[in-house]
């Protein structure tokens, strides 16, 4: 087998525009297939805010890899066993919510990497190891060099420490969770104070040389706003909301027709 490279990192390297992804919350494999057909660069399988099982996530990962979209999995909290299972299922990365301190970032990085960089166990007979057909050296190399750890910045304290968090060896990207951050502060996402806190986090990520992303809406204006803010990757809505919006739009159009 030839050495593999991360599709997520490839998308980040494109100089013409941001890497674009979306959330996957529905358990139907067709959801991931449609996202891939649409041409998204990456999809984040959401185990924090959905009822999906690890088995369902594994199936989503398999579809994504075969269809050419980078599968990232957001886990609900740091759990070394869950990280192990998701990465051996073939995920190209882990997204971890509520990374507020450097210590938390270091713990997460250790869970994602193999020794001597971390504590991830070796399971090369999994999908990540080509079901045993891949040389173990390539399985280990990919895990340490290509798999990404995306730390979510979702509090004012995390935003103030963003540069230090992003500088932790093994943290590959930051994602700003504006909804949780603003809610924790008792303000709206457009409040000037929240905007300033987010700008601090973005500057911190840039200072550390780490790409920063966000979650936004399903419009060109949303992506443009992300680029203008300094984000290198952005997430456009989610599979459930995209389906709901399309269904609502279709019905609204249909309801304009009446009997003569």
Secondary structure as UniProt FT lines:
FT   HELIX           7..13
FT   STRAND          19..24
FT   HELIX           29..38
FT   STRAND          42..46
FT   HELIX           54..67
FT   STRAND          70..75
FT   HELIX           80..88
FT   TURN            89..90
FT   STRAND          93..96
FT   HELIX           102..112
FT   TURN            115..117
FT   TURN            124..125
FT   HELIX           127..132
FT   HELIX           136..145
FT   STRAND          148..153
FT   HELIX           156..160
FT   HELIX           162..166
FT   TURN            169..170
FT   STRAND          173..176
FT   HELIX           178..184
FT   TURN            185..186
FT   TURN            189..190
FT   HELIX           192..207
FT   TURN            208..209
FT   STRAND          211..216
FT   HELIX           220..229
FT   STRAND          233..238
FT   HELIX           239..255
//
